[in-house]
Amino acid sequence: MHDATRAGAFACADLTTFCRLDELGLVVTGQRLEPKRAVLACKVVEPEGSLERWCRRCGAEGRPRDTVTRELAHEPFGWRPTTLRITVRRYRCTGCGRVWRQDTSRAAEPRAKLSRRGLRWALEAIVVGHLSMSRVAEALAVAWGTANNAVLAEGRRVLIEGEHRYDGVTAIGVDEHVWRHTRRGDKYVTVVIDLTAVRAGTGPARLLDMVEGRSKKVFKTWLAGTSRGVVGF
């Protein structure tokens, strides 16, 4: 019988690596399991040779002043909501007195409530797992609006605003779709599909864009803004 323990070496248990916080420039310093969520205490890892301690205004060295706490919803593990409680150090410049805090941009966007890994998990849960936004918000332990706004912004950045999204497109299909079932606002959107792979017999169609409205002007406006990337239009 094959001995699974000999298939490869095991590293020491590391919560930072398991939760993929090393990708965010964080390290776990503690944990607390609450009835409805797990809380991971973290601190920011300053890379060797980092200029974090030096003032960007006058160039003088900064001294630790105090700390603040930032909380981020992280990807859930075992469907248990996970919250990152990050201790962020603040510095005061010894020259001009300017105060700044450690950079946490690897972990999340400024003022964001979801970590980058949590945001990625949410987007994949919607697109790949076909989960509802309510289920995603529940798994992240955040409000529905918080999850919805974050996913829409990330989806637009990754799927809609991709620099090379229109490269190689030679055939498109256009249709209309009812997306709003209320009395107020335009309930139709114009759906634009890339049919290049279907036409060539090499793969399925893919969604290019959805534009509010369904008039000819809506489609002409979209086409005028993307005609440089769509071959033959």
N, C-alpha and C positions, 0 to 999 in steps of 0.2 A: 504494500500500500504506500502511496506517495506521501511523504512527510511534508506537510504544508509549511512547517516552520523552517525548512531548509530552502524554500523558494527564494528567499531574499532576507537581507538583514533588517531588523526592526530598529528604528530610531527611538529615542526616549520620548515619552508622552509629552506633547507640546501643544497646549491649548491655543497659543498664538497661531501656529501653523495650521492646526485643525480647523480653526474658524477663519482662516485665510486673512488674518489681520496684518500679517507681514506685508501683504500686497498694498496695504493702506498706510504703511509707515507707523504702525502701532504695535505695542507689545502688551500682553495681558499681565496685570499685576494682582488680580484677585477675581473672585466670582461669588455671586450670591443667587441662589435658586429661590425665587418667590413662587407663590401658588400659580400665578398666571404668566410668568415670564422668567427668563434668565438674564441677569445683569452682569456684565463683564467690566470690571474696572481696568482701564487702560492708561497708558502714557505714550507720549509722542517720542519716536526714536529719531534722534538727530544724527544724520550720517556723519561719518568721519570727514573732517575738513569742511563741515557746514559753516556757513556765515551767519547762522541764525542769531548768534550772540552779538553781532556787530550792527551798529546803527546804520541804516541806509541813508540817513540825512547828513550826518557829519562824519561817519566812519569810526566813531569811538566805540569802545567795548561796552556792552550792556551787562548789568548785574541782575541776577534774579530778584524780582520784586515780590511777587506772590503768585498764586495760581487761581485759575477759574475752571469751571467744569462745563463740558459740552456733552449733551446726550444725543445719540444717533440710533435710529432703528436699523438693525442689521438683519442679514438674511437669517431666517429661522432654521433651527436644527431639530429634526424630529417634530416639526410643526409647533415647536415651542418658541414663541416670540423672544427675540434676543435684542437686548439694549446695550449699547456701548456707552459707558460713562467715562469720558476721557478727561484726564487731568491735564490742563494746558498751562504751561509756565508763562508768566509775563516777565518781561525785562524792562529795566529803566536805563537809559543811556547815561553814562558817567560824564558825557560832554554836554549835550544839549538838553538832557532831561526827558527826551521823548520816551514814551512807553509803547511797547508792542508785545504781541504774544506769539507763541510758536506757530509755525505754519501747519495747518491741518488740511490743506487742499488735497493731499493724497487720499485722505479719508472721505472727504465730502466737499461739495461745493459750499461757498460761503452762505451762511444762513439756511442751509439745507437741513432737513430733519431725518433724511435717510442716508446711510453710508453708501459709498459707491457700489459695494457688493450687495447691499440691500436693494438698491435701485436696480441693479442688473438682475437680481433674482425676481423682482416684481415684474420687470419687462418680459423676462422669459416665461414667467408664470402666466401672463396674459396672452402672449403670442404663441408660445409652444404648448403650454399646459392647458390653455383655454379656460383658465380660472376667471371667475368674476372679480370685479374690482372690490366688491365687498369682502370676498374671501381673502384677497391679497391684503387688504387693509387689516383684517382680523389676524392674519398670520404675522403681520409686522407690528401689530398693536399700535396702530396710528389711526387717525380719523380718515374717513372715506375721502374727504376733499384733499387731505394731505397726500394720500397715495395716488389719487387721480391726477392731481396737478403735477406730481413728480414724474409719473409714468408718461403722461402726455408730453412733457418737456423733453424727457430722455428719448422717447420714441421719435419725436420730431428731429432731435439732434442726430440720432443714429440712423433712422430709416428715411427721413424726409430730406434732411439737409446734407446727406452724404455727397462728397465732392465728385465721386465718379458714378453716381447712381444712374445717370442716363447714358453712360458710355456703351456704345454698341447697339443701342436701341434703334431698330429699323421698322418695326411694326407695332402699332398701338391700337387698343380697343377702348371705346368710350361708352359709358352707360350711366344711368342715374339710379340713385338709391335713396330710400326714405330712412333718415337717421334720427329725426326728431318727431315725436308723437305728441306735440303740444300745439296749442293755438297760436303761440307767439313764436316769431322767428321763422326763417326759411327752413322747411323740413326736408328739403332735398340737398343732396351733394352729387357732384359730378365725379365719377370714379374713372380713373385712367389706369389701364392695364398694359403691361409690356407683353406683347404676343410674339416677340422675336424668336424665342426658343420653340414655341408651338409651331410657328410657321416653318422653322427649319427642322422640326421633328427631333429636337435634341433635349427637350425638357418641358416643364409646365410653365404656365403664365405666372407673372408676379405683379403685385400691386406697385404702381408707381406713385400715385398721389390720389388724394380726395380733396376736392375743392367745393366749398359751400356755394350752392346755387346750381342751376341746370340750364342756363341760357347759352346761346352761341357765344355771347360776349365773354362769359365765364371761361369757356374752353379756349377761345382765342387769346384771352389774357394769359392763361396758363401756358399755352403753346408759345406765345411771344417771349415769355420769361425763361423757357427751357429749350428753345429751338436750337441753340448752339450744341446741346448734348444729344439731341435726337437726330439721327442721320436721315436725310431726305425730307425733312420738314422745314 
